[in-house]
C-alpha cells in the first residue's frame, strides 16, 4: 500500500507484506492520509517538484514502475521494467524530474522517460553491478557504489 500524507511524506511498508508504519502524531494541518495504491507498492520516491510519486509496483506477479500524481487525480502510469531490474533500495528521479531511474542486477542503472519508450542505460557508467547511487541537489554531480558479489558453494564431506 502506498499512502501519502498532506505533508508529502510517503508512509510505505518496509517490506512488501508488512503493514504500513503508523505516524505517532497527526499529519501537519490535520489532513488525513490519502491512499494512492491499494497494494503491491514499495520503495517510493517523491519527484523533485513534489507533484508525483514513483515506486516499484507488483501486479499479477510482475514488477512494474508506477508513477502517479500525489493528489490521486489520475491513475498511475505503469512502465515495464527490465527482466533483471532491481528497484530495491529505491527508484530515483533524475534532477529535471522528467525520468525515473532504477538499477538492475548486473549492468548498471536504467532511465525510464515519463514520456514512454524503452528504458535506456545511463551512459558513462561501468557495466557491472552498481549498488547505491544518487545525484547532487544541483544535478551536476553523480555518485555511486559498485562491486561484485561472490557466492561460493562448498561441499564438506566426512573424510573417515
Phi and psi in radians as a Rosetta constraint file:
Dihedral C 1 N 2 CA 2 C 2 CIRCULARHARMONIC -1.997 0.35
Dihedral N 2 CA 2 C 2 N 3 CIRCULARHARMONIC 2.081 0.35
Dihedral C 2 N 3 CA 3 C 3 CIRCULARHARMONIC -2.104 0.35
Dihedral N 3 CA 3 C 3 N 4 CIRCULARHARMONIC 2.372 0.35
Dihedral C 3 N 4 CA 4 C 4 CIRCULARHARMONIC -2.050 0.35
Dihedral N 4 CA 4 C 4 N 5 CIRCULARHARMONIC 2.287 0.35
Dihedral C 4 N 5 CA 5 C 5 CIRCULARHARMONIC -1.534 0.35
Dihedral N 5 CA 5 C 5 N 6 CIRCULARHARMONIC 2.857 0.35
Dihedral C 5 N 6 CA 6 C 6 CIRCULARHARMONIC -1.007 0.35
Dihedral N 6 CA 6 C 6 N 7 CIRCULARHARMONIC -0.502 0.35
Dihedral C 6 N 7 CA 7 C 7 CIRCULARHARMONIC -1.315 0.35
Dihedral N 7 CA 7 C 7 N 8 CIRCULARHARMONIC -0.097 0.35
Dihedral C 7 N 8 CA 8 C 8 CIRCULARHARMONIC 1.509 0.35
Dihedral N 8 CA 8 C 8 N 9 CIRCULARHARMONIC 0.180 0.35
Dihedral C 8 N 9 CA 9 C 9 CIRCULARHARMONIC -1.621 0.35
Dihedral N 9 CA 9 C 9 N 10 CIRCULARHARMONIC 1.985 0.35
Dihedral C 9 N 10 CA 10 C 10 CIRCULARHARMONIC -1.283 0.35
Dihedral N 10 CA 10 C 10 N 11 CIRCULARHARMONIC 2.512 0.35
Dihedral C 10 N 11 CA 11 C 11 CIRCULARHARMONIC -2.034 0.35
Dihedral N 11 CA 11 C 11 N 12 CIRCULARHARMONIC 2.040 0.35
Dihedral C 11 N 12 CA 12 C 12 CIRCULARHARMONIC -2.278 0.35
Dihedral N 12 CA 12 C 12 N 13 CIRCULARHARMONIC 2.752 0.35
Dihedral C 12 N 13 CA 13 C 13 CIRCULARHARMONIC -1.097 0.35
Dihedral N 13 CA 13 C 13 N 14 CIRCULARHARMONIC 2.593 0.35
Dihedral C 13 N 14 CA 14 C 14 CIRCULARHARMONIC -1.282 0.35
Dihedral N 14 CA 14 C 14 N 15 CIRCULARHARMONIC -0.491 0.35
Dihedral C 14 N 15 CA 15 C 15 CIRCULARHARMONIC -2.342 0.35
Dihedral N 15 CA 15 C 15 N 16 CIRCULARHARMONIC 2.809 0.35
Dihedral C 15 N 16 CA 16 C 16 CIRCULARHARMONIC -0.895 0.35
Dihedral N 16 CA 16 C 16 N 17 CIRCULARHARMONIC -0.747 0.35
Dihedral C 16 N 17 CA 17 C 17 CIRCULARHARMONIC -1.739 0.35
Dihedral N 17 CA 17 C 17 N 18 CIRCULARHARMONIC 0.068 0.35
Dihedral C 17 N 18 CA 18 C 18 CIRCULARHARMONIC -1.366 0.35
Dihedral N 18 CA 18 C 18 N 19 CIRCULARHARMONIC 2.608 0.35
Dihedral C 18 N 19 CA 19 C 19 CIRCULARHARMONIC -1.233 0.35
Dihedral N 19 CA 19 C 19 N 20 CIRCULARHARMONIC 2.693 0.35
Dihedral C 19 N 20 CA 20 C 20 CIRCULARHARMONIC -1.095 0.35
Dihedral N 20 CA 20 C 20 N 21 CIRCULARHARMONIC 2.573 0.35
Dihedral C 20 N 21 CA 21 C 21 CIRCULARHARMONIC -1.257 0.35
Dihedral N 21 CA 21 C 21 N 22 CIRCULARHARMONIC 2.429 0.35
Dihedral C 21 N 22 CA 22 C 22 CIRCULARHARMONIC -1.583 0.35
Dihedral N 22 CA 22 C 22 N 23 CIRCULARHARMONIC 2.520 0.35
Dihedral C 22 N 23 CA 23 C 23 CIRCULARHARMONIC -1.362 0.35
Dihedral N 23 CA 23 C 23 N 24 CIRCULARHARMONIC 2.517 0.35
Dihedral C 23 N 24 CA 24 C 24 CIRCULARHARMONIC -1.440 0.35
Dihedral N 24 CA 24 C 24 N 25 CIRCULARHARMONIC -0.325 0.35
Dihedral C 24 N 25 CA 25 C 25 CIRCULARHARMONIC -2.257 0.35
Dihedral N 25 CA 25 C 25 N 26 CIRCULARHARMONIC 2.765 0.35
Dihedral C 25 N 26 CA 26 C 26 CIRCULARHARMONIC -1.141 0.35
Dihedral N 26 CA 26 C 26 N 27 CIRCULARHARMONIC 2.688 0.35
Dihedral C 26 N 27 CA 27 C 27 CIRCULARHARMONIC -1.119 0.35
Dihedral N 27 CA 27 C 27 N 28 CIRCULARHARMONIC 2.738 0.35
Dihedral C 27 N 28 CA 28 C 28 CIRCULARHARMONIC -0.974 0.35
Dihedral N 28 CA 28 C 28 N 29 CIRCULARHARMONIC 2.451 0.35
Dihedral C 28 N 29 CA 29 C 29 CIRCULARHARMONIC 1.320 0.35
Dihedral N 29 CA 29 C 29 N 30 CIRCULARHARMONIC 0.016 0.35
Dihedral C 29 N 30 CA 30 C 30 CIRCULARHARMONIC 1.309 0.35
Dihedral N 30 CA 30 C 30 N 31 CIRCULARHARMONIC 0.131 0.35
Dihedral C 30 N 31 CA 31 C 31 CIRCULARHARMONIC -1.209 0.35
Dihedral N 31 CA 31 C 31 N 32 CIRCULARHARMONIC 2.584 0.35
Dihedral C 31 N 32 CA 32 C 32 CIRCULARHARMONIC -1.483 0.35
Dihedral N 32 CA 32 C 32 N 33 CIRCULARHARMONIC 2.566 0.35
Dihedral C 32 N 33 CA 33 C 33 CIRCULARHARMONIC -1.055 0.35
Dihedral N 33 CA 33 C 33 N 34 CIRCULARHARMONIC 2.605 0.35
Dihedral C 33 N 34 CA 34 C 34 CIRCULARHARMONIC -2.011 0.35
Dihedral N 34 CA 34 C 34 N 35 CIRCULARHARMONIC 2.151 0.35
Dihedral C 34 N 35 CA 35 C 35 CIRCULARHARMONIC -1.386 0.35
Dihedral N 35 CA 35 C 35 N 36 CIRCULARHARMONIC 2.163 0.35
Dihedral C 35 N 36 CA 36 C 36 CIRCULARHARMONIC -1.744 0.35
Dihedral N 36 CA 36 C 36 N 37 CIRCULARHARMONIC -0.662 0.35
Dihedral C 36 N 37 CA 37 C 37 CIRCULARHARMONIC -2.324 0.35
Dihedral N 37 CA 37 C 37 N 38 CIRCULARHARMONIC 2.318 0.35
Dihedral C 37 N 38 CA 38 C 38 CIRCULARHARMONIC -1.182 0.35
Dihedral N 38 CA 38 C 38 N 39 CIRCULARHARMONIC -0.768 0.35
Dihedral C 38 N 39 CA 39 C 39 CIRCULARHARMONIC -2.707 0.35
Dihedral N 39 CA 39 C 39 N 40 CIRCULARHARMONIC 2.869 0.35
Dihedral C 39 N 40 CA 40 C 40 CIRCULARHARMONIC 1.420 0.35
Dihedral N 40 CA 40 C 40 N 41 CIRCULARHARMONIC 0.128 0.35
Dihedral C 40 N 41 CA 41 C 41 CIRCULARHARMONIC -1.691 0.35
Dihedral N 41 CA 41 C 41 N 42 CIRCULARHARMONIC 2.540 0.35
Dihedral C 41 N 42 CA 42 C 42 CIRCULARHARMONIC -2.732 0.35
Dihedral N 42 CA 42 C 42 N 43 CIRCULARHARMONIC 2.763 0.35
Dihedral C 42 N 43 CA 43 C 43 CIRCULARHARMONIC 1.020 0.35
Dihedral N 43 CA 43 C 43 N 44 CIRCULARHARMONIC 0.901 0.35
Dihedral C 43 N 44 CA 44 C 44 CIRCULARHARMONIC -1.309 0.35
Dihedral N 44 CA 44 C 44 N 45 CIRCULARHARMONIC 2.557 0.35
Dihedral C 44 N 45 CA 45 C 45 CIRCULARHARMONIC -2.415 0.35
Dihedral N 45 CA 45 C 45 N 46 CIRCULARHARMONIC 2.327 0.35
Dihedral C 45 N 46 CA 46 C 46 CIRCULARHARMONIC -1.503 0.35
Dihedral N 46 CA 46 C 46 N 47 CIRCULARHARMONIC 2.452 0.35
Dihedral C 46 N 47 CA 47 C 47 CIRCULARHARMONIC -1.139 0.35
Dihedral N 47 CA 47 C 47 N 48 CIRCULARHARMONIC 2.795 0.35
Dihedral C 47 N 48 CA 48 C 48 CIRCULARHARMONIC -0.994 0.35
Dihedral N 48 CA 48 C 48 N 49 CIRCULARHARMONIC -0.551 0.35
Dihedral C 48 N 49 CA 49 C 49 CIRCULARHARMONIC -1.624 0.35
Dihedral N 49 CA 49 C 49 N 50 CIRCULARHARMONIC 0.112 0.35
Dihedral C 49 N 50 CA 50 C 50 CIRCULARHARMONIC 1.077 0.35
Dihedral N 50 CA 50 C 50 N 51 CIRCULARHARMONIC 0.408 0.35
Dihedral C 50 N 51 CA 51 C 51 CIRCULARHARMONIC -1.755 0.35
Dihedral N 51 CA 51 C 51 N 52 CIRCULARHARMONIC -0.359 0.35
Dihedral C 51 N 52 CA 52 C 52 CIRCULARHARMONIC -2.402 0.35
Dihedral N 52 CA 52 C 52 N 53 CIRCULARHARMONIC 2.859 0.35
Dihedral C 52 N 53 CA 53 C 53 CIRCULARHARMONIC -2.185 0.35
Dihedral N 53 CA 53 C 53 N 54 CIRCULARHARMONIC 2.415 0.35
Dihedral C 53 N 54 CA 54 C 54 CIRCULARHARMONIC -2.005 0.35
Dihedral N 54 CA 54 C 54 N 55 CIRCULARHARMONIC 2.481 0.35
Dihedral C 54 N 55 CA 55 C 55 CIRCULARHARMONIC -2.742 0.35
Dihedral N 55 CA 55 C 55 N 56 CIRCULARHARMONIC 2.868 0.35
Dihedral C 55 N 56 CA 56 C 56 CIRCULARHARMONIC -1.299 0.35
Dihedral N 56 CA 56 C 56 N 57 CIRCULARHARMONIC 2.455 0.35
Dihedral C 56 N 57 CA 57 C 57 CIRCULARHARMONIC -2.425 0.35
Dihedral N 57 CA 57 C 57 N 58 CIRCULARHARMONIC 2.187 0.35
Dihedral C 57 N 58 CA 58 C 58 CIRCULARHARMONIC -1.780 0.35
Dihedral N 58 CA 58 C 58 N 59 CIRCULARHARMONIC 2.157 0.35
Dihedral C 58 N 59 CA 59 C 59 CIRCULARHARMONIC -2.385 0.35
Dihedral N 59 CA 59 C 59 N 60 CIRCULARHARMONIC 2.244 0.35
Dihedral C 59 N 60 CA 60 C 60 CIRCULARHARMONIC 0.911 0.35
Dihedral N 60 CA 60 C 60 N 61 CIRCULARHARMONIC 0.667 0.35
Dihedral C 60 N 61 CA 61 C 61 CIRCULARHARMONIC 1.355 0.35
Dihedral N 61 CA 61 C 61 N 62 CIRCULARHARMONIC 0.082 0.35
Dihedral C 61 N 62 CA 62 C 62 CIRCULARHARMONIC -1.976 0.35
Dihedral N 62 CA 62 C 62 N 63 CIRCULARHARMONIC 2.402 0.35
Dihedral C 62 N 63 CA 63 C 63 CIRCULARHARMONIC -1.471 0.35
Dihedral N 63 CA 63 C 63 N 64 CIRCULARHARMONIC 2.328 0.35
Dihedral C 63 N 64 CA 64 C 64 CIRCULARHARMONIC -2.304 0.35
Dihedral N 64 CA 64 C 64 N 65 CIRCULARHARMONIC 2.905 0.35
Dihedral C 64 N 65 CA 65 C 65 CIRCULARHARMONIC -1.752 0.35
Dihedral N 65 CA 65 C 65 N 66 CIRCULARHARMONIC 2.172 0.35
Dihedral C 65 N 66 CA 66 C 66 CIRCULARHARMONIC -1.940 0.35
Dihedral N 66 CA 66 C 66 N 67 CIRCULARHARMONIC 2.381 0.35
Dihedral C 66 N 67 CA 67 C 67 CIRCULARHARMONIC -2.262 0.35
Dihedral N 67 CA 67 C 67 N 68 CIRCULARHARMONIC 2.190 0.35
Dihedral C 67 N 68 CA 68 C 68 CIRCULARHARMONIC -2.543 0.35
Dihedral N 68 CA 68 C 68 N 69 CIRCULARHARMONIC 2.633 0.35
Dihedral C 68 N 69 CA 69 C 69 CIRCULARHARMONIC -1.190 0.35
Dihedral N 69 CA 69 C 69 N 70 CIRCULARHARMONIC 2.479 0.35
Dihedral C 69 N 70 CA 70 C 70 CIRCULARHARMONIC -1.079 0.35
Dihedral N 70 CA 70 C 70 N 71 CIRCULARHARMONIC -0.541 0.35
Dihedral C 70 N 71 CA 71 C 71 CIRCULARHARMONIC -1.421 0.35
Dihedral N 71 CA 71 C 71 N 72 CIRCULARHARMONIC -0.024 0.35
Dihedral C 71 N 72 CA 72 C 72 CIRCULARHARMONIC 1.245 0.35
Dihedral N 72 CA 72 C 72 N 73 CIRCULARHARMONIC 0.282 0.35
Dihedral C 72 N 73 CA 73 C 73 CIRCULARHARMONIC -1.294 0.35
Dihedral N 73 CA 73 C 73 N 74 CIRCULARHARMONIC -0.293 0.35
Dihedral C 73 N 74 CA 74 C 74 CIRCULARHARMONIC -2.406 0.35
Dihedral N 74 CA 74 C 74 N 75 CIRCULARHARMONIC 2.711 0.35
Dihedral C 74 N 75 CA 75 C 75 CIRCULARHARMONIC -1.181 0.35
Dihedral N 75 CA 75 C 75 N 76 CIRCULARHARMONIC 2.779 0.35
Dihedral C 75 N 76 CA 76 C 76 CIRCULARHARMONIC -1.168 0.35
Dihedral N 76 CA 76 C 76 N 77 CIRCULARHARMONIC 2.558 0.35
Dihedral C 76 N 77 CA 77 C 77 CIRCULARHARMONIC -1.465 0.35
Dihedral N 77 CA 77 C 77 N 78 CIRCULARHARMONIC 2.262 0.35
Dihedral C 77 N 78 CA 78 C 78 CIRCULARHARMONIC -1.953 0.35
Dihedral N 78 CA 78 C 78 N 79 CIRCULARHARMONIC 2.317 0.35
Dihedral C 78 N 79 CA 79 C 79 CIRCULARHARMONIC -2.112 0.35
Dihedral N 79 CA 79 C 79 N 80 CIRCULARHARMONIC 2.387 0.35
Dihedral C 79 N 80 CA 80 C 80 CIRCULARHARMONIC -1.182 0.35
Dihedral N 80 CA 80 C 80 N 81 CIRCULARHARMONIC 2.564 0.35
Dihedral C 80 N 81 CA 81 C 81 CIRCULARHARMONIC -1.999 0.35
Dihedral N 81 CA 81 C 81 N 82 CIRCULARHARMONIC 2.873 0.35
Dihedral C 81 N 82 CA 82 C 82 CIRCULARHARMONIC -1.100 0.35
Dihedral N 82 CA 82 C 82 N 83 CIRCULARHARMONIC 2.710 0.35
Dihedral C 82 N 83 CA 83 C 83 CIRCULARHARMONIC -0.999 0.35
Dihedral N 83 CA 83 C 83 N 84 CIRCULARHARMONIC -0.649 0.35
Dihedral C 83 N 84 CA 84 C 84 CIRCULARHARMONIC -1.690 0.35
Dihedral N 84 CA 84 C 84 N 85 CIRCULARHARMONIC 0.316 0.35
Dihedral C 84 N 85 CA 85 C 85 CIRCULARHARMONIC -1.036 0.35
Dihedral N 85 CA 85 C 85 N 86 CIRCULARHARMONIC 2.492 0.35
Dihedral C 85 N 86 CA 86 C 86 CIRCULARHARMONIC -2.382 0.35
Dihedral N 86 CA 86 C 86 N 87 CIRCULARHARMONIC 1.383 0.35
Dihedral C 86 N 87 CA 87 C 87 CIRCULARHARMONIC -1.318 0.35
Dihedral N 87 CA 87 C 87 N 88 CIRCULARHARMONIC 0.055 0.35
Dihedral C 87 N 88 CA 88 C 88 CIRCULARHARMONIC -0.997 0.35
Dihedral N 88 CA 88 C 88 N 89 CIRCULARHARMONIC 2.590 0.35
Dihedral C 88 N 89 CA 89 C 89 CIRCULARHARMONIC 1.269 0.35
Dihedral N 89 CA 89 C 89 N 90 CIRCULARHARMONIC 0.094 0.35
Dihedral C 89 N 90 CA 90 C 90 CIRCULARHARMONIC 1.881 0.35
Dihedral N 90 CA 90 C 90 N 91 CIRCULARHARMONIC 2.641 0.35
Dihedral C 90 N 91 CA 91 C 91 CIRCULARHARMONIC -1.594 0.35
Dihedral N 91 CA 91 C 91 N 92 CIRCULARHARMONIC 2.794 0.35
Dihedral C 91 N 92 CA 92 C 92 CIRCULARHARMONIC -2.292 0.35
Dihedral N 92 CA 92 C 92 N 93 CIRCULARHARMONIC 2.461 0.35
Dihedral C 92 N 93 CA 93 C 93 CIRCULARHARMONIC -1.451 0.35
Dihedral N 93 CA 93 C 93 N 94 CIRCULARHARMONIC 2.519 0.35
Dihedral C 93 N 94 CA 94 C 94 CIRCULARHARMONIC -1.237 0.35
Dihedral N 94 CA 94 C 94 N 95 CIRCULARHARMONIC 2.701 0.35
Dihedral C 94 N 95 CA 95 C 95 CIRCULARHARMONIC -0.983 0.35
Dihedral N 95 CA 95 C 95 N 96 CIRCULARHARMONIC -0.542 0.35
Dihedral C 95 N 96 CA 96 C 96 CIRCULARHARMONIC -1.424 0.35
Dihedral N 96 CA 96 C 96 N 97 CIRCULARHARMONIC -0.123 0.35
Dihedral C 96 N 97 CA 97 C 97 CIRCULARHARMONIC 1.284 0.35
Dihedral N 97 CA 97 C 97 N 98 CIRCULARHARMONIC 0.206 0.35
Dihedral C 97 N 98 CA 98 C 98 CIRCULARHARMONIC -1.649 0.35
Dihedral N 98 CA 98 C 98 N 99 CIRCULARHARMONIC -0.163 0.35
Dihedral C 98 N 99 CA 99 C 99 CIRCULARHARMONIC -2.545 0.35
Dihedral N 99 CA 99 C 99 N 100 CIRCULARHARMONIC 2.799 0.35
Dihedral C 99 N 100 CA 100 C 100 CIRCULARHARMONIC -2.119 0.35
Dihedral N 100 CA 100 C 100 N 101 CIRCULARHARMONIC 2.464 0.35
Dihedral C 100 N 101 CA 101 C 101 CIRCULARHARMONIC -2.039 0.35
Dihedral N 101 CA 101 C 101 N 102 CIRCULARHARMONIC 2.722 0.35
Dihedral C 101 N 102 CA 102 C 102 CIRCULARHARMONIC -2.652 0.35
Dihedral N 102 CA 102 C 102 N 103 CIRCULARHARMONIC 2.837 0.35
Dihedral C 102 N 103 CA 103 C 103 CIRCULARHARMONIC -1.777 0.35
Dihedral N 103 CA 103 C 103 N 104 CIRCULARHARMONIC 2.891 0.35
Dihedral C 103 N 104 CA 104 C 104 CIRCULARHARMONIC -2.099 0.35
Dihedral N 104 CA 104 C 104 N 105 CIRCULARHARMONIC -3.099 0.35
Dihedral C 104 N 105 CA 105 C 105 CIRCULARHARMONIC -1.419 0.35
Dihedral N 105 CA 105 C 105 N 106 CIRCULARHARMONIC -0.149 0.35
Dihedral C 105 N 106 CA 106 C 106 CIRCULARHARMONIC -2.491 0.35
Dihedral N 106 CA 106 C 106 N 107 CIRCULARHARMONIC -0.699 0.35
Dihedral C 106 N 107 CA 107 C 107 CIRCULARHARMONIC -1.964 0.35
Dihedral N 107 CA 107 C 107 N 108 CIRCULARHARMONIC 0.229 0.35
Dihedral C 107 N 108 CA 108 C 108 CIRCULARHARMONIC 2.026 0.35
Dihedral N 108 CA 108 C 108 N 109 CIRCULARHARMONIC -2.516 0.35
Dihedral C 108 N 109 CA 109 C 109 CIRCULARHARMONIC -2.087 0.35
Dihedral N 109 CA 109 C 109 N 110 CIRCULARHARMONIC 2.416 0.35
Dihedral C 109 N 110 CA 110 C 110 CIRCULARHARMONIC -2.060 0.35
Dihedral N 110 CA 110 C 110 N 111 CIRCULARHARMONIC 2.523 0.35
Dihedral C 110 N 111 CA 111 C 111 CIRCULARHARMONIC -2.010 0.35
Dihedral N 111 CA 111 C 111 N 112 CIRCULARHARMONIC 2.208 0.35
Dihedral C 111 N 112 CA 112 C 112 CIRCULARHARMONIC -1.897 0.35
Dihedral N 112 CA 112 C 112 N 113 CIRCULARHARMONIC 2.005 0.35
Dihedral C 112 N 113 CA 113 C 113 CIRCULARHARMONIC -1.236 0.35
Dihedral N 113 CA 113 C 113 N 114 CIRCULARHARMONIC 2.418 0.35
Dihedral C 113 N 114 CA 114 C 114 CIRCULARHARMONIC -1.183 0.35
Dihedral N 114 CA 114 C 114 N 115 CIRCULARHARMONIC -0.316 0.35
Dihedral C 114 N 115 CA 115 C 115 CIRCULARHARMONIC -1.401 0.35
Dihedral N 115 CA 115 C 115 N 116 CIRCULARHARMONIC -0.077 0.35
Dihedral C 115 N 116 CA 116 C 116 CIRCULARHARMONIC 1.889 0.35
Dihedral N 116 CA 116 C 116 N 117 CIRCULARHARMONIC -2.926 0.35
Dihedral C 116 N 117 CA 117 C 117 CIRCULARHARMONIC 1.563 0.35
Dihedral N 117 CA 117 C 117 N 118 CIRCULARHARMONIC 3.126 0.35
Dihedral C 117 N 118 CA 118 C 118 CIRCULARHARMONIC -1.360 0.35
Dihedral N 118 CA 118 C 118 N 119 CIRCULARHARMONIC 2.624 0.35
Dihedral C 118 N 119 CA 119 C 119 CIRCULARHARMONIC -1.145 0.35
Dihedral N 119 CA 119 C 119 N 120 CIRCULARHARMONIC 2.585 0.35
Dihedral C 119 N 120 CA 120 C 120 CIRCULARHARMONIC -2.058 0.35
Dihedral N 120 CA 120 C 120 N 121 CIRCULARHARMONIC 2.407 0.35
Dihedral C 120 N 121 CA 121 C 121 CIRCULARHARMONIC -1.228 0.35
Dihedral N 121 CA 121 C 121 N 122 CIRCULARHARMONIC 2.372 0.35
Dihedral C 121 N 122 CA 122 C 122 CIRCULARHARMONIC -1.139 0.35
Dihedral N 122 CA 122 C 122 N 123 CIRCULARHARMONIC 2.271 0.35
Dihedral C 122 N 123 CA 123 C 123 CIRCULARHARMONIC -1.260 0.35
Dihedral N 123 CA 123 C 123 N 124 CIRCULARHARMONIC 2.671 0.35
Dihedral C 123 N 124 CA 124 C 124 CIRCULARHARMONIC 1.463 0.35
Dihedral N 124 CA 124 C 124 N 125 CIRCULARHARMONIC 0.033 0.35
Dihedral C 124 N 125 CA 125 C 125 CIRCULARHARMONIC -1.794 0.35
Dihedral N 125 CA 125 C 125 N 126 CIRCULARHARMONIC 2.625 0.35
Dihedral C 125 N 126 CA 126 C 126 CIRCULARHARMONIC -1.115 0.35
Dihedral N 126 CA 126 C 126 N 127 CIRCULARHARMONIC 2.580 0.35
Dihedral C 126 N 127 CA 127 C 127 CIRCULARHARMONIC -1.560 0.35
Dihedral N 127 CA 127 C 127 N 128 CIRCULARHARMONIC 1.342 0.35
Dihedral C 127 N 128 CA 128 C 128 CIRCULARHARMONIC -2.714 0.35
Dihedral N 128 CA 128 C 128 N 129 CIRCULARHARMONIC -3.132 0.35
Dihedral C 128 N 129 CA 129 C 129 CIRCULARHARMONIC -1.228 0.35
Dihedral N 129 CA 129 C 129 N 130 CIRCULARHARMONIC 2.148 0.35
Dihedral C 129 N 130 CA 130 C 130 CIRCULARHARMONIC -1.932 0.35
Dihedral N 130 CA 130 C 130 N 131 CIRCULARHARMONIC 2.482 0.35
Dihedral C 130 N 131 CA 131 C 131 CIRCULARHARMONIC -1.773 0.35
Dihedral N 131 CA 131 C 131 N 132 CIRCULARHARMONIC -1.770 0.35
Dihedral C 131 N 132 CA 132 C 132 CIRCULARHARMONIC -1.452 0.35
Dihedral N 132 CA 132 C 132 N 133 CIRCULARHARMONIC 2.649 0.35
Dihedral C 132 N 133 CA 133 C 133 CIRCULARHARMONIC -2.784 0.35
Dihedral N 133 CA 133 C 133 N 134 CIRCULARHARMONIC 2.861 0.35
Dihedral C 133 N 134 CA 134 C 134 CIRCULARHARMONIC 3.114 0.35
Dihedral N 134 CA 134 C 134 N 135 CIRCULARHARMONIC 2.833 0.35
Dihedral C 134 N 135 CA 135 C 135 CIRCULARHARMONIC -1.742 0.35
Dihedral N 135 CA 135 C 135 N 136 CIRCULARHARMONIC 2.695 0.35
Dihedral C 135 N 136 CA 136 C 136 CIRCULARHARMONIC -1.224 0.35
Dihedral N 136 CA 136 C 136 N 137 CIRCULARHARMONIC 2.867 0.35
Dihedral C 136 N 137 CA 137 C 137 CIRCULARHARMONIC -1.039 0.35
Dihedral N 137 CA 137 C 137 N 138 CIRCULARHARMONIC -0.588 0.35
Dihedral C 137 N 138 CA 138 C 138 CIRCULARHARMONIC -1.495 0.35
Dihedral N 138 CA 138 C 138 N 139 CIRCULARHARMONIC -0.075 0.35
Dihedral C 138 N 139 CA 139 C 139 CIRCULARHARMONIC 1.375 0.35
Dihedral N 139 CA 139 C 139 N 140 CIRCULARHARMONIC 0.098 0.35
Dihedral C 139 N 140 CA 140 C 140 CIRCULARHARMONIC -1.592 0.35
Dihedral N 140 CA 140 C 140 N 141 CIRCULARHARMONIC -0.284 0.35
Dihedral C 140 N 141 CA 141 C 141 CIRCULARHARMONIC -2.128 0.35
Dihedral N 141 CA 141 C 141 N 142 CIRCULARHARMONIC 2.603 0.35
Dihedral C 141 N 142 CA 142 C 142 CIRCULARHARMONIC -2.378 0.35
Dihedral N 142 CA 142 C 142 N 143 CIRCULARHARMONIC 2.271 0.35
Dihedral C 142 N 143 CA 143 C 143 CIRCULARHARMONIC -2.153 0.35
Dihedral N 143 CA 143 C 143 N 144 CIRCULARHARMONIC 2.590 0.35
Dihedral C 143 N 144 CA 144 C 144 CIRCULARHARMONIC -2.679 0.35
Dihedral N 144 CA 144 C 144 N 145 CIRCULARHARMONIC 2.776 0.35
Dihedral C 144 N 145 CA 145 C 145 CIRCULARHARMONIC -1.992 0.35
Dihedral N 145 CA 145 C 145 N 146 CIRCULARHARMONIC 2.558 0.35
Dihedral C 145 N 146 CA 146 C 146 CIRCULARHARMONIC -2.423 0.35
Dihedral N 146 CA 146 C 146 N 147 CIRCULARHARMONIC 2.925 0.35
Dihedral C 146 N 147 CA 147 C 147 CIRCULARHARMONIC 2.943 0.35
Dihedral N 147 CA 147 C 147 N 148 CIRCULARHARMONIC -2.979 0.35
Dihedral C 147 N 148 CA 148 C 148 CIRCULARHARMONIC -2.237 0.35
Dihedral N 148 CA 148 C 148 N 149 CIRCULARHARMONIC 2.565 0.35
Dihedral C 148 N 149 CA 149 C 149 CIRCULARHARMONIC -1.803 0.35
Dihedral N 149 CA 149 C 149 N 150 CIRCULARHARMONIC 2.287 0.35
Dihedral C 149 N 150 CA 150 C 150 CIRCULARHARMONIC -1.972 0.35
Dihedral N 150 CA 150 C 150 N 151 CIRCULARHARMONIC 2.174 0.35
Dihedral C 150 N 151 CA 151 C 151 CIRCULARHARMONIC -2.224 0.35
Dihedral N 151 CA 151 C 151 N 152 CIRCULARHARMONIC 1.814 0.35
Dihedral C 151 N 152 CA 152 C 152 CIRCULARHARMONIC -1.734 0.35
Dihedral N 152 CA 152 C 152 N 153 CIRCULARHARMONIC 2.561 0.35
Dihedral C 152 N 153 CA 153 C 153 CIRCULARHARMONIC -1.903 0.35
Dihedral N 153 CA 153 C 153 N 154 CIRCULARHARMONIC 2.252 0.35
Dihedral C 153 N 154 CA 154 C 154 CIRCULARHARMONIC -2.172 0.35
Dihedral N 154 CA 154 C 154 N 155 CIRCULARHARMONIC 2.282 0.35
Dihedral C 154 N 155 CA 155 C 155 CIRCULARHARMONIC -1.843 0.35
Dihedral N 155 CA 155 C 155 N 156 CIRCULARHARMONIC 2.134 0.35
Dihedral C 155 N 156 CA 156 C 156 CIRCULARHARMONIC -1.965 0.35
Dihedral N 156 CA 156 C 156 N 157 CIRCULARHARMONIC 2.153 0.35
Dihedral C 156 N 157 CA 157 C 157 CIRCULARHARMONIC -2.056 0.35
Dihedral N 157 CA 157 C 157 N 158 CIRCULARHARMONIC 2.677 0.35
Dihedral C 157 N 158 CA 158 C 158 CIRCULARHARMONIC -1.228 0.35
Dihedral N 158 CA 158 C 158 N 159 CIRCULARHARMONIC 2.168 0.35
Dihedral C 158 N 159 CA 159 C 159 CIRCULARHARMONIC -1.837 0.35
Dihedral N 159 CA 159 C 159 N 160 CIRCULARHARMONIC 0.752 0.35
